[in-house]
């Protein structure tokens, strides 16, 4: 789907002269708000942004102050994975 936005020229320039940067900033804002509101998953946000790895996505989220809730089971699973890698 293609979406068109109308922005005041002076505000659009704040994102840079490159229209691709404005598109990127808009998609980032949409993905971040979708995650914060619980409307999309991390996997869907990655797809929207074209981010290849979960690791890269974690960095993107951290850079934008988005902390996703973790369960005790999530932490246990991460610990088990780390222990497996350490012993290999």
Buried (B, 14 or more C-beta within 10 A) or exposed (E): EEEEEEEEEEEBEEBEEEEEEBEBEBBBEBBBEBBEEEEBEBEEBBEBBEBEEEEEBBEBBEEEEBEEEEEEEEEEEEEEEEEEEEEE
